[in-house]
Amino acid sequence: MTEHLSKKQTIKFTPGTIIVGKWHQKQYQIIKPLGYGARGTVFLAHSEYGRVALKFGFDNAGVTSEVNVLNKFSKVQGEPLGPSLYDVDDWVTKKGAYAFYAMEYINGTPLLDCIRVRGFEWAAIFVLQLLKDLGRLHEAGWVFGDLKPDNLVVTGPPLKIRWLDVGGTTQMGRSIKEYTEFFDRGYWGFGTRKAEPSYDLFAVAMIFVNAAEGRRMEKGQDPEKNLIRYIQSHRKLAPYADVITQALYGKFSTAEQMRKALLKKINETQSEAKRITKNQVTKRKSKKKAEWKGTFLLVSIILLAYTLYVALFIM
């Protein structure tokens, strides 16, 4: 399974193309392509709703499945999990009919770009947000599946992580229907592709790993050993190594468990940083005090010597 489609499979429309739905007669004007997935192509388009993301699928079943997921998302209490769904229709052309749906266009900064600009410490903050949302998704009986930075953007202010493509979302207990190798535990040999919370949590751990360098490391000859060694020795990842490793090995049964463990680790790391800073400040003060004492002693010696000189040779 590949992350992107081949050129032969890619659905292409030129900018300016007018799309008119067969059933609802709503009109959309293509602006540009946004991305390509294993189940279809997404375009940015003008519409009566404003700018929307228009997804064309390769088959009606795929479109229906994703629409059902978006409808399920809308029923989960709290902030929206994914993009809002606006319209579902077919576009009939001389070449045939295209099934499509229109959804909210989430205009944000790609997750890795945001972390690169703001600093790696933000990775932990965004992961905390992601885990909270994943917990709500899992409670509703779904697994995200194809969880990766490409499907995550940061909006705001206030800064908030949002989900984009829900094409890989799978009902709990079934086989994952769409994945990207680097974030897939089956690829690394850490478990099956069964849709369960631990599958998503493995992907969360790999998002951490990906964010540390902004690139994806090679699997190598001994994937498990190489990955663990990389995490434990990496300057940015080492403070979170325990949490990341537990997620890789499926030790967390819920997203909330991982969130609490990560939050505890963040607090410990901040406390340690404060302690080190306090010690450094104390050392600087002690050094300055010692320097001042040394200067005072030197001046005192000079004054004493001068006093003796005056007393012996002048008076």
N, C-alpha and C positions, 0 to 999 in steps of 0.2 A: 504494500500500500504506500502510495506516495503522498507528499504534502500538497503538491500542486498538480494541476492537470496538464496533459500534453497539449501541444498546439492544436492537434486534430480534435480534441475534446472541448477546447475552449469556446464558449459562446461569445461572439464578438458583435458589437453594434457601434457604429460611428457616432461621435458626439453630434447632438442635434436630432437624432432619430426620435420620432414621435411614436409612443406606445399607447394604444387605446385598448382598454380591456373589453373583451367580448361581452361579458355579462353585466358589468357595472358601468361601462362606458366612461370610466375615469381615464384622464389623459396624463401621460408622463413624458417628459423630454429628457433624453439621456445627456448627461454632462460628461461623465468619464467613468471608466471602470475603477472599482475600489479593491477588488481582490478576486482570486480564483480558489475554489475549493473542490473537494472530491465529489460534491453533489451539485455544483452549479457555479454561476458567476454573479457577482454583486456589482451593481452600477449605482453611481450617484445620479439623481434625477430631480428635475423641477416637477412640482405637482401642486394641487390645490391645498395640500397640507404643508407646503413649503418644500424644503429639500428633504428627500427621502432616500433610503437605501432600497434599491429594487433588486430582488434576487430572482434569477431565472434558473430553474432546476432542469436536470436532464430527464426527469420522469415525474409524472403526477404523484406517484407514491412518495417520492422523496420530499416534494413540496408539501404534500398533505401532512407528512410526519413532522416537518419543521413547524408548520403552522399550528399543529396540535400542541407542540412544545411551548410555543409563544403564548398560546391561549392558557396553558397550564401555568406558565410563569405569571401571567396577569392575575391569577387567583391566589398566588402566594402572598400572605400578608407582609406588610413592610414596604420598603423602597423597591422599585422595579428591579428584577434580577437581570432581565435582558431588554432588548429594544421593544418598544410598543408596536403592536401590529395594527396596520391601517386598512389594508385591502388585500384580497386574494382573487386572482382572475387568470384568464388565458389571453394570449395575444395571437391572433390568427394571421398568418402571412402566406405568401405563395409557396414558401418552402415548407410550411407546416405550422402547427400550433405550439406555442411556448407557454408552459405553466409558470406563473410568477406570483410573488407577493411583495407588497410594499410595507416597509417597516421604518421605524424611527431612525434617522441618521444621527448617530452619536458622534459629534465632532469633538475629538479630544486629542491628547498627545499619546503616541504609542508608549506603552509601559516602560520599555527599556530606555527610550529616549528621555523620558521624564526622570528616571533614576540616574541616568548618565549626567544630566544637568544638575540635579538637586543633591546628588551624593548617594552612596550605597546605603546609608542608614535609613533612607526612605523605603528601601526594599522591604524591610521588616514591617513598616507601617502599612504599606499596601497589601502585604501578605496577610496581616491581621484583618484588614477589611475583606479581602478575598475569602478567608476562612469563615468569616461570619456569614457571608452570602452563601457560600457552599453548604454551610450547615442548614440553612433554610431550604436550599434545593434538595438536599439529601432527605430531609424530613418530609418533603413532598413526594418522595419516591423516585427521584431522578439522580443520575450521575452526569456531570458535564461531558466527560469523555475526552474530547480533543482540547484539553486545557493547555494553553501555551501563551506566551507574550503577544503573539500575533493577534490573538482573539481578545486582548485586553487593552483598554485605553484609560487615560486619566483625564477627568473633566474637572471643572471648577474655575475659581474658588467657590467653596472649600474643595480641596482636592479629594476626589472620589474615584475609585476604580470602577469601571463599567465593562460589561461583557458585550461582545459583538456577535460572532457567529455561533449559533446554537445547533449547527448541523450535526455535531457529534453527540448531542445529549441523548442518553439512553436510559430506559427504565431499569430500575434496580433489579439485579438478578440475571439480566440478559447479557449477551456478549457485546462488548464495545464495538460500535459500528463504524467509527471513524477515529483515527489517531494520527499523531505525528511521532515518528520513531524516537527522537531524543527525549520526549516527555512520557514515553510509554514504558511501563515497567516490564512488559513482556519482551521488549527489545533489549533491555539491560539484564534480563534473566532474574528479576526480583519477584515475579509472580505471574498470574494469569491475566487475561483481558476480560475478566468478569466484571460487570458493572456493579461496583460497591464503593462505599466512601473511601476506602484505602487506595483505590485506583486513582481517584482525583488527588488525594493527599500526596501520593508519590509524585504526581505532576507538579504540585505546589513546591515540593522540595527541589525539583529540577528547575523550576522557574528561579528559585534562589540561586542555584548553581549557574544558570545562564546569565543572571543579572550581575554576578560578581565580575565577569570579564566582558560581558556584552556579546559573547560568542559561545558556540557549542563545542565542547571538547570531544575528542575522538573516543570511541568505545575501547579500542585497543584489544590486546590478546586476552586479558583477564578483566572484563568489564567491571565486575563487582569490586575487586580489589583496587583497581585503578580509580574508580569513582570515590570510594571511601577514603583512600589516601589523599586524593585531590582535595576533598572537602576538609579533612583534618589539617592539612598543611597550608591551605590558602588563608592568607592574612585576613581577608574580609569574611570568609565563611567560618573560620575556626570558632569564633564566639557562639555561633549557632549550630555547631557540628552535631551536638547531642540531639537536638530537635530534628534536624534534617535527616540524620541517620535513622532515627526512630520512624520517621515518615517513610523512608525508603524501604524499611523492613516491615512495614504494615503494622507497627506497634500501636498506632492510634486507631481506635474503632470509630471515632467521630471527628468531625472538623473542629468542634468545640474543645475537645481534648487537646488537639494540636495547637489551637489558638491560645489556650491557657498556658501550655508549656512554653510557647514562644513568648508570650507576654511576661512570664516569670523570668525567662532568660534575658529579655530586653531590660527588665528592671535590675537584674543582677549585674548586667554589663554596664548600665548607667551608674549604679552604685560604685562599682569598681573604678569606673572612669573618674567619678567625683573624688574617691579616696586617693587615687593617684595624683589628681590635680591638687588636692589639699596638701599632700605630702610634698609635692614640688614647690608649692607656695611657701610652706613651712621651711623647707630647705633653703629657698632663696632668702627668706627673712633671716634665718640663722646665719647664712653666709654674709649678708649685709651687716648683721650685728657683729659678727666676728671681725669683719673688715673694719668696722667703726672702732671696735675695741683695740685692734692692732694699730690703727692710726692714732688713737688717743694715747696709747702706751708710747708710741714713737715720739709724739709731741712732748709727752711728759719727760721722757729721757733727755730730749734735746734741751728742754727748759732747765732740768736739773743740772745738766752739764754746763749750761751757760751760767747758771747761778754760782756753781763752784768756781768757774773761771773768773768771774767777777770778784768773788770773795777772796781768792788766792792771789790774783795777779793785779787787780786794779785797786781794791780797797786798802 
